Every structure is written in C-alpha cells, then in structure tokens.
Amino acid sequence: MDRAYDTFHEVLVNLFNDIMDIEAKAIITPEFKDITNNDMHVIEAIGVDEPRNMSSVAKTLSVTVGTLTIAVNALVKKGYVIRVRSNEDRRVVLISLSEKGEKAYYHHKEFHEKMIHALLDGLSENETDTLVRALSNLREFFHS
C-alpha cells in the first residue's frame, strides 16, 4: 500500500502543476500572446452560447463578481469579450465573446480534447469507468 500511496502522491502533486504549465505553453500561442491562462479560463466560462450575466460566469469560476469584473475589463480592452446591458433589465450586464474571443475559446477547447483523448487512449470501457469514478471521488473530496 505504501508504494501505491507514494505513486499516487507523486502523480497527483505533480500532475496539477504539469497540466497548468503545459496548458499555458500549448494555448498561449503567438496569436493569443496577449492573454493569460486565467484569461483563457474566463473565456471558457463565458462560452459561445447565449450572452451570460456576470453573476453566472463568476459562479462558474467560483470567484466574486468583483474579481471577474477586473478580468473582463482586461479582456474587453484586448478585444476578446463584448459587454452589453440587458434589454430587459438595464442594471444587468451581459458578456459574450467577440470573434477573437471565440477563436481563443475553440483553441482552448481543442487542447482539452487532445488532453482527454491522450488520457483515454488505449483504455477499455471498464478502465475508463474506473478512472471516471476515481476522478469523481477526488473532485468530491476537493468540494467537501
């Protein structure tokens, strides 16, 4: 059991840092050199569907609206995000991605798809189910 524990400890501790580092290198290309990895996650949370209000995006990211406002201000200035007032309630600010923001969104999504394919490549359906269960358990631990 100690050997398995040591292996899992090493993998989990290093995996998070590796993913963040590799993701930053993979997605912050010359085309997207003016944004950070965190900006890319804000873009991902805004998404390409209907415009979203600031509160819902902040909730998705588990940040305050004030923190999101700072990030969105920078992304608006750089041309990735569009901010408009709701027609139904002028107090509500809706945000959506510009064409440039959508390009960044799909670039980031492609990285995640490649990462998931690399993770699942060669696994049987049983192994995939076990991996999903194990990662779900880990996620529950983080949220508790």
Rosetta constraint file for C-alpha pairs under 8 A:
AtomPair CA 1 CA 5 HARMONIC 6.07 0.50
AtomPair CA 2 CA 6 HARMONIC 6.01 0.50
AtomPair CA 3 CA 7 HARMONIC 6.14 0.50
AtomPair CA 4 CA 8 HARMONIC 6.11 0.50
AtomPair CA 5 CA 9 HARMONIC 5.93 0.50
AtomPair CA 6 CA 10 HARMONIC 6.12 0.50
AtomPair CA 7 CA 11 HARMONIC 6.11 0.50
AtomPair CA 8 CA 12 HARMONIC 5.88 0.50
AtomPair CA 9 CA 13 HARMONIC 5.95 0.50
AtomPair CA 10 CA 14 HARMONIC 6.03 0.50
AtomPair CA 11 CA 15 HARMONIC 5.56 0.50
AtomPair CA 12 CA 16 HARMONIC 6.58 0.50
AtomPair CA 13 CA 17 HARMONIC 7.31 0.50
AtomPair CA 14 CA 18 HARMONIC 6.00 0.50
AtomPair CA 15 CA 19 HARMONIC 5.96 0.50
AtomPair CA 16 CA 20 HARMONIC 6.30 0.50
AtomPair CA 17 CA 21 HARMONIC 6.09 0.50
AtomPair CA 18 CA 22 HARMONIC 5.85 0.50
AtomPair CA 19 CA 23 HARMONIC 5.68 0.50
AtomPair CA 20 CA 24 HARMONIC 6.10 0.50
AtomPair CA 21 CA 25 HARMONIC 6.39 0.50
AtomPair CA 22 CA 26 HARMONIC 6.02 0.50
AtomPair CA 23 CA 27 HARMONIC 5.93 0.50
AtomPair CA 23 CA 37 HARMONIC 7.61 0.50
AtomPair CA 23 CA 111 HARMONIC 7.53 0.50
AtomPair CA 24 CA 28 HARMONIC 5.62 0.50
AtomPair CA 24 CA 36 HARMONIC 7.57 0.50
AtomPair CA 24 CA 37 HARMONIC 5.49 0.50
AtomPair CA 25 CA 29 HARMONIC 7.31 0.50
AtomPair CA 26 CA 111 HARMONIC 7.23 0.50
AtomPair CA 27 CA 32 HARMONIC 7.50 0.50
AtomPair CA 27 CA 37 HARMONIC 7.70 0.50
AtomPair CA 27 CA 107 HARMONIC 6.85 0.50
AtomPair CA 27 CA 108 HARMONIC 6.00 0.50
AtomPair CA 27 CA 111 HARMONIC 7.10 0.50
AtomPair CA 28 CA 32 HARMONIC 5.27 0.50
AtomPair CA 28 CA 33 HARMONIC 5.38 0.50
AtomPair CA 28 CA 35 HARMONIC 7.17 0.50
AtomPair CA 28 CA 36 HARMONIC 7.05 0.50
AtomPair CA 28 CA 37 HARMONIC 7.19 0.50
AtomPair CA 29 CA 33 HARMONIC 5.57 0.50
AtomPair CA 32 CA 104 HARMONIC 7.10 0.50
AtomPair CA 34 CA 78 HARMONIC 7.68 0.50
AtomPair CA 35 CA 39 HARMONIC 5.83 0.50
AtomPair CA 35 CA 40 HARMONIC 7.12 0.50
AtomPair CA 35 CA 75 HARMONIC 7.98 0.50
AtomPair CA 36 CA 40 HARMONIC 6.36 0.50
AtomPair CA 37 CA 41 HARMONIC 6.51 0.50
AtomPair CA 38 CA 42 HARMONIC 6.41 0.50
AtomPair CA 39 CA 43 HARMONIC 6.24 0.50
AtomPair CA 39 CA 71 HARMONIC 6.86 0.50
AtomPair CA 39 CA 75 HARMONIC 7.40 0.50
AtomPair CA 40 CA 44 HARMONIC 6.17 0.50
AtomPair CA 40 CA 104 HARMONIC 7.27 0.50
AtomPair CA 40 CA 105 HARMONIC 7.24 0.50
AtomPair CA 40 CA 108 HARMONIC 7.11 0.50
AtomPair CA 41 CA 45 HARMONIC 6.14 0.50
AtomPair CA 42 CA 46 HARMONIC 6.24 0.50
AtomPair CA 42 CA 57 HARMONIC 7.97 0.50
AtomPair CA 42 CA 61 HARMONIC 7.43 0.50
AtomPair CA 42 CA 71 HARMONIC 7.62 0.50
AtomPair CA 42 CA 72 HARMONIC 7.92 0.50
AtomPair CA 43 CA 47 HARMONIC 6.32 0.50
AtomPair CA 43 CA 80 HARMONIC 7.92 0.50
AtomPair CA 43 CA 81 HARMONIC 7.88 0.50
AtomPair CA 43 CA 97 HARMONIC 7.26 0.50
AtomPair CA 43 CA 101 HARMONIC 6.79 0.50
AtomPair CA 43 CA 104 HARMONIC 7.57 0.50
AtomPair CA 43 CA 105 HARMONIC 6.09 0.50
AtomPair CA 44 CA 105 HARMONIC 5.76 0.50
AtomPair CA 44 CA 108 HARMONIC 7.67 0.50
AtomPair CA 44 CA 109 HARMONIC 7.97 0.50
AtomPair CA 45 CA 57 HARMONIC 6.04 0.50
AtomPair CA 45 CA 60 HARMONIC 6.46 0.50
AtomPair CA 45 CA 61 HARMONIC 6.83 0.50
AtomPair CA 46 CA 51 HARMONIC 7.64 0.50
AtomPair CA 46 CA 52 HARMONIC 6.68 0.50
AtomPair CA 46 CA 57 HARMONIC 6.11 0.50
AtomPair CA 46 CA 95 HARMONIC 7.19 0.50
AtomPair CA 46 CA 96 HARMONIC 6.28 0.50
AtomPair CA 46 CA 97 HARMONIC 7.11 0.50
AtomPair CA 47 CA 96 HARMONIC 7.37 0.50
AtomPair CA 47 CA 97 HARMONIC 7.19 0.50
AtomPair CA 47 CA 102 HARMONIC 7.96 0.50
AtomPair CA 47 CA 105 HARMONIC 7.18 0.50
AtomPair CA 48 CA 96 HARMONIC 7.24 0.50
AtomPair CA 48 CA 97 HARMONIC 6.61 0.50
AtomPair CA 48 CA 102 HARMONIC 6.56 0.50
AtomPair CA 48 CA 105 HARMONIC 7.76 0.50
AtomPair CA 50 CA 96 HARMONIC 7.30 0.50
AtomPair CA 51 CA 94 HARMONIC 5.66 0.50
AtomPair CA 51 CA 95 HARMONIC 5.32 0.50
AtomPair CA 51 CA 96 HARMONIC 4.70 0.50
AtomPair CA 52 CA 56 HARMONIC 6.69 0.50
AtomPair CA 52 CA 57 HARMONIC 6.79 0.50
AtomPair CA 52 CA 94 HARMONIC 5.17 0.50
AtomPair CA 52 CA 95 HARMONIC 5.42 0.50
AtomPair CA 52 CA 96 HARMONIC 6.59 0.50
AtomPair CA 53 CA 57 HARMONIC 6.62 0.50
AtomPair CA 53 CA 92 HARMONIC 6.77 0.50
AtomPair CA 53 CA 93 HARMONIC 5.72 0.50
AtomPair CA 53 CA 94 HARMONIC 4.42 0.50
AtomPair CA 53 CA 95 HARMONIC 6.15 0.50
AtomPair CA 54 CA 58 HARMONIC 6.03 0.50
AtomPair CA 54 CA 65 HARMONIC 6.39 0.50
AtomPair CA 54 CA 68 HARMONIC 7.43 0.50
AtomPair CA 54 CA 69 HARMONIC 7.76 0.50
AtomPair CA 54 CA 93 HARMONIC 6.49 0.50
AtomPair CA 54 CA 94 HARMONIC 6.51 0.50
AtomPair CA 54 CA 95 HARMONIC 6.93 0.50
AtomPair CA 55 CA 59 HARMONIC 6.11 0.50
AtomPair CA 55 CA 65 HARMONIC 5.99 0.50
AtomPair CA 56 CA 60 HARMONIC 6.25 0.50
AtomPair CA 57 CA 61 HARMONIC 6.34 0.50
AtomPair CA 57 CA 68 HARMONIC 7.95 0.50
AtomPair CA 58 CA 62 HARMONIC 5.86 0.50
AtomPair CA 58 CA 63 HARMONIC 5.14 0.50
AtomPair CA 58 CA 64 HARMONIC 5.81 0.50
AtomPair CA 58 CA 65 HARMONIC 5.52 0.50
AtomPair CA 58 CA 68 HARMONIC 6.02 0.50
AtomPair CA 59 CA 63 HARMONIC 6.36 0.50
AtomPair CA 59 CA 64 HARMONIC 7.57 0.50
AtomPair CA 63 CA 67 HARMONIC 6.29 0.50
AtomPair CA 63 CA 68 HARMONIC 6.71 0.50
AtomPair CA 64 CA 68 HARMONIC 6.33 0.50
AtomPair CA 65 CA 69 HARMONIC 5.97 0.50
AtomPair CA 66 CA 70 HARMONIC 6.58 0.50
AtomPair CA 67 CA 71 HARMONIC 6.70 0.50
AtomPair CA 68 CA 72 HARMONIC 5.99 0.50
AtomPair CA 69 CA 73 HARMONIC 5.94 0.50
AtomPair CA 70 CA 74 HARMONIC 6.57 0.50
AtomPair CA 71 CA 75 HARMONIC 6.32 0.50
AtomPair CA 72 CA 76 HARMONIC 5.95 0.50
AtomPair CA 72 CA 81 HARMONIC 6.99 0.50
AtomPair CA 73 CA 77 HARMONIC 6.22 0.50
AtomPair CA 74 CA 78 HARMONIC 6.26 0.50
AtomPair CA 75 CA 79 HARMONIC 6.14 0.50
AtomPair CA 75 CA 80 HARMONIC 5.23 0.50
AtomPair CA 75 CA 81 HARMONIC 5.52 0.50
AtomPair CA 76 CA 80 HARMONIC 5.77 0.50
AtomPair CA 76 CA 81 HARMONIC 4.67 0.50
AtomPair CA 76 CA 82 HARMONIC 5.99 0.50
AtomPair CA 76 CA 83 HARMONIC 7.31 0.50
AtomPair CA 79 CA 98 HARMONIC 6.85 0.50
AtomPair CA 79 CA 100 HARMONIC 6.76 0.50
AtomPair CA 79 CA 101 HARMONIC 7.33 0.50
AtomPair CA 80 CA 97 HARMONIC 5.92 0.50
AtomPair CA 80 CA 98 HARMONIC 5.33 0.50
AtomPair CA 80 CA 99 HARMONIC 7.39 0.50
AtomPair CA 80 CA 100 HARMONIC 5.38 0.50
AtomPair CA 80 CA 101 HARMONIC 4.04 0.50
AtomPair CA 80 CA 102 HARMONIC 7.74 0.50
AtomPair CA 81 CA 95 HARMONIC 6.71 0.50
AtomPair CA 81 CA 96 HARMONIC 5.73 0.50
AtomPair CA 81 CA 97 HARMONIC 4.50 0.50
AtomPair CA 81 CA 98 HARMONIC 5.30 0.50
AtomPair CA 81 CA 101 HARMONIC 6.11 0.50
AtomPair CA 82 CA 95 HARMONIC 5.63 0.50
AtomPair CA 82 CA 96 HARMONIC 5.32 0.50
AtomPair CA 82 CA 97 HARMONIC 5.83 0.50
AtomPair CA 82 CA 98 HARMONIC 5.89 0.50
AtomPair CA 83 CA 93 HARMONIC 6.71 0.50
AtomPair CA 83 CA 94 HARMONIC 5.77 0.50
AtomPair CA 83 CA 95 HARMONIC 4.57 0.50
AtomPair CA 83 CA 96 HARMONIC 6.65 0.50
AtomPair CA 84 CA 93 HARMONIC 5.78 0.50
AtomPair CA 84 CA 94 HARMONIC 5.30 0.50
AtomPair CA 84 CA 95 HARMONIC 6.43 0.50
AtomPair CA 85 CA 89 HARMONIC 7.60 0.50
AtomPair CA 85 CA 90 HARMONIC 5.40 0.50
AtomPair CA 85 CA 91 HARMONIC 6.97 0.50
AtomPair CA 85 CA 92 HARMONIC 5.83 0.50
AtomPair CA 85 CA 93 HARMONIC 4.64 0.50
AtomPair CA 85 CA 94 HARMONIC 5.86 0.50
AtomPair CA 86 CA 90 HARMONIC 5.24 0.50
AtomPair CA 86 CA 91 HARMONIC 7.33 0.50
AtomPair CA 86 CA 92 HARMONIC 5.50 0.50
AtomPair CA 86 CA 93 HARMONIC 6.08 0.50
AtomPair CA 86 CA 94 HARMONIC 6.20 0.50
AtomPair CA 97 CA 101 HARMONIC 4.81 0.50
AtomPair CA 97 CA 102 HARMONIC 5.72 0.50
AtomPair CA 98 CA 102 HARMONIC 6.15 0.50
AtomPair CA 99 CA 103 HARMONIC 6.36 0.50
AtomPair CA 100 CA 104 HARMONIC 6.44 0.50
AtomPair CA 101 CA 105 HARMONIC 6.10 0.50
AtomPair CA 102 CA 106 HARMONIC 6.23 0.50
AtomPair CA 103 CA 107 HARMONIC 6.14 0.50
AtomPair CA 104 CA 108 HARMONIC 6.17 0.50
AtomPair CA 105 CA 109 HARMONIC 6.13 0.50
AtomPair CA 106 CA 110 HARMONIC 6.06 0.50
AtomPair CA 107 CA 111 HARMONIC 6.63 0.50
AtomPair CA 108 CA 112 HARMONIC 6.51 0.50
AtomPair CA 109 CA 113 HARMONIC 6.19 0.50
AtomPair CA 110 CA 114 HARMONIC 6.22 0.50
AtomPair CA 111 CA 115 HARMONIC 6.20 0.50
AtomPair CA 112 CA 116 HARMONIC 6.17 0.50
AtomPair CA 113 CA 117 HARMONIC 6.14 0.50
AtomPair CA 114 CA 118 HARMONIC 6.12 0.50
AtomPair CA 115 CA 119 HARMONIC 6.25 0.50
AtomPair CA 116 CA 120 HARMONIC 6.19 0.50
AtomPair CA 117 CA 121 HARMONIC 5.67 0.50
AtomPair CA 120 CA 128 HARMONIC 6.75 0.50
AtomPair CA 123 CA 127 HARMONIC 5.62 0.50
AtomPair CA 123 CA 128 HARMONIC 5.97 0.50
AtomPair CA 124 CA 128 HARMONIC 6.09 0.50
AtomPair CA 125 CA 129 HARMONIC 6.14 0.50
AtomPair CA 126 CA 130 HARMONIC 6.19 0.50
AtomPair CA 127 CA 131 HARMONIC 6.10 0.50
AtomPair CA 128 CA 132 HARMONIC 6.12 0.50
AtomPair CA 129 CA 133 HARMONIC 6.15 0.50
AtomPair CA 130 CA 134 HARMONIC 6.11 0.50
AtomPair CA 131 CA 135 HARMONIC 6.09 0.50
AtomPair CA 132 CA 136 HARMONIC 5.96 0.50
AtomPair CA 133 CA 137 HARMONIC 6.19 0.50
AtomPair CA 134 CA 138 HARMONIC 6.35 0.50
AtomPair CA 135 CA 139 HARMONIC 6.14 0.50
AtomPair CA 136 CA 140 HARMONIC 6.17 0.50
AtomPair CA 137 CA 141 HARMONIC 6.26 0.50
AtomPair CA 138 CA 142 HARMONIC 6.37 0.50
AtomPair CA 139 CA 143 HARMONIC 6.29 0.50
AtomPair CA 140 CA 144 HARMONIC 6.13 0.50
